Amino acid sequence: MKSGRTDRPALARRPTPAILRGMAETVSALDSIAMARARALLAPPKRPQRVWPVLAAAAALAVSALAFATAMILAPPLHMEHVAHARGAI
């Protein structure tokens, strides 16, 4: 080993032990496709999301927006005479 510092840590300089290489290459005796199917069957069923509450909220907001827009259009103006007439400019 060198006495100077290197850019790699001490563990990376050493070769990987044989037992660790063997564990990484070990093939499982369990079938991965069958295990995935079993997990999917054991998982609790997912409830579908209901759409009606979302549609009702969107419809309520649309109706209120239309009501406010109608009120803005049909409401009488706040000033009945022109500002220039009120100041006496015309």
C-alpha positions as CSV (number, residue, x, y, z in Angstrom):
1,M,0.0,0.0,0.0
2,K,1.1,3.5,-0.8
3,S,1.6,5.9,2.0
4,G,0.1,8.8,0.0
5,R,-3.6,9.5,-0.4
6,T,-5.4,8.4,-3.5
7,D,-8.8,9.4,-4.8
8,R,-10.3,5.9,-4.2
9,P,-11.4,4.7,-0.7
10,A,-9.6,1.8,0.9
11,L,-12.4,-0.7,0.2
12,A,-12.5,0.1,-3.6
13,R,-8.7,-0.7,-3.9
14,R,-9.2,-4.2,-2.7
15,P,-10.6,-7.0,-4.9
16,T,-14.1,-8.2,-4.1
17,P,-14.1,-11.3,-1.9
18,A,-15.3,-14.6,-3.5
19,I,-18.2,-15.0,-1.1
20,L,-19.7,-11.7,-2.2
21,R,-19.3,-12.4,-5.8
22,G,-21.0,-15.8,-5.3
23,M,-23.9,-14.1,-3.5
24,A,-24.4,-11.6,-6.3
25,E,-24.6,-14.3,-8.9
26,T,-26.9,-16.8,-7.0
27,V,-30.1,-17.5,-8.8
28,S,-33.3,-17.6,-6.8
29,A,-35.3,-20.8,-6.6
30,L,-38.5,-18.8,-6.6
31,D,-40.2,-17.9,-9.9
32,S,-40.2,-14.1,-10.1
33,I,-43.3,-14.0,-12.4
34,A,-45.2,-16.3,-10.0
35,M,-44.2,-14.2,-7.1
36,A,-45.3,-11.0,-8.8
37,R,-48.7,-12.6,-9.6
38,A,-49.1,-13.7,-5.9
39,R,-48.2,-10.2,-4.7
40,A,-50.8,-8.7,-7.0
41,L,-53.5,-11.2,-5.9
42,L,-52.7,-10.6,-2.2
43,A,-52.8,-6.8,-2.6
44,P,-56.0,-5.1,-1.4
45,P,-58.3,-4.2,-4.3
46,K,-58.0,-0.6,-5.4
47,R,-61.3,1.3,-5.3
48,P,-62.0,3.3,-8.5
49,Q,-62.2,7.0,-8.0
50,R,-65.6,8.5,-8.2
51,V,-66.0,11.2,-10.8
52,W,-69.4,12.7,-9.7
53,P,-68.1,14.8,-6.8
54,V,-65.5,16.4,-9.1
55,L,-68.0,17.1,-11.8
56,A,-70.5,18.5,-9.3
57,A,-67.8,20.9,-7.9
58,A,-66.8,22.0,-11.4
59,A,-70.5,22.6,-12.4
60,A,-71.1,24.6,-9.2
61,L,-68.1,26.8,-10.0
62,A,-69.1,27.3,-13.6
63,V,-72.7,28.3,-12.6
64,S,-71.4,30.8,-10.0
65,A,-68.9,32.3,-12.5
66,L,-71.7,32.7,-15.0
67,A,-74.0,34.3,-12.4
68,F,-71.3,36.8,-11.5
69,A,-70.6,37.6,-15.1
70,T,-74.3,38.1,-15.7
71,A,-74.6,40.4,-12.7
72,M,-71.6,42.4,-13.9
73,I,-73.2,42.9,-17.4
74,L,-76.7,43.6,-16.2
75,A,-75.9,45.8,-13.2
76,P,-76.5,49.5,-13.7
77,P,-73.3,51.7,-13.9
78,L,-72.2,53.4,-10.7
79,H,-71.9,56.8,-12.3
80,M,-74.9,58.0,-14.2
81,E,-73.2,60.9,-15.9
82,H,-69.9,61.3,-17.6
83,V,-67.0,62.4,-15.5
84,A,-66.3,65.3,-17.9
85,H,-69.8,66.7,-17.4
86,A,-69.5,66.4,-13.6
87,R,-66.3,68.5,-13.6
88,G,-67.8,71.1,-15.9
89,A,-65.2,70.5,-18.6
90,I,-67.8,70.2,-21.3
